[in-house]
């Protein structure tokens, strides 16, 4: 049981680290309005997931909610960076 939690949390940490790369890029380019919008989305997903999954499945559910939040973090930044920048040029990148 503890090994399953550790595996889920380890994958979550890797995804969060990938998202941090994009986060630092947008911080360096002073896109704080974009970061604020992304933080609202990610915190909503993480909070709702923690409440629902934590109540339903206990510790495993909380770990899965953390994984879901980290995936949302990495996927949102990757989508904004790769899809929006290539579709709308370098001036794009906003939500």
PEQUI-V866845 format. One line per field, one symbol per residue. ss: DSSP state (H for helix, E for strand, C for the rest). psi: psi as a letter, one per 40 degrees, with the letter a starting at -180 (. if undefined). burial: # if it has 24 or more other ideal C-beta (glycine too) atoms within 12 Angstrom, else .. Layout:
ss: ???
psi: ???
burial: ???
This chain:
ss: CHHHHHHHHHHHHHHHHHHHHHHHHHHHCCCHHHHHHHHHHHHHHHHHHHHHHHHHHCHHHHHHHHHHHHHHHHHHHHHHHHHHHHHHCCCCCCC
psi: ddddddddddddddddddddddddddddeffdddddddddddddddddddddddddebdddddddddddddddddddddddddddddeadeaei.
burial: .......##..#..##.##..##..#....#..##..##..#..##..##..#........#################.##..#........#..
